[in-house]
Amino acid sequence: MPLTKAEVEHVARLARLELNENEKEQFTGQLNDILGFVEKLNQLDTASIEPTAHAIPVANVFRPDQLATSLEPDQALANAPDPVDDFFKVPKILEEEAE
């Protein structure tokens, strides 16, 4: 059952997206194409295939921790544009609320 333009408008509203008329028409067509491809996949016989989270086997690639020498503060800060003491000075990204 294909999606209607009204359903696309409803999903856009839920996602807080503002779509113009051209975008609504475009997304309606694109979503219907995607659902058509999914329907083709639903026709495949997957009864003998075990469910998986990945298409290929995945293993952790963690390595053991190893002690190593690190840079001295002067070396680490050598190219910093505006170091303060032994730290990198960065722009403030959070602001405190006034009470």
Secondary structure, DSSP 8 states (H G I E B T S, - for coil): ----HHHHHHHHHHTT----HHHHHHHHHHHHHHHHHHHHHHTS--TTS---SSSS----------------HHHHTTT-SSEETTEE-----------
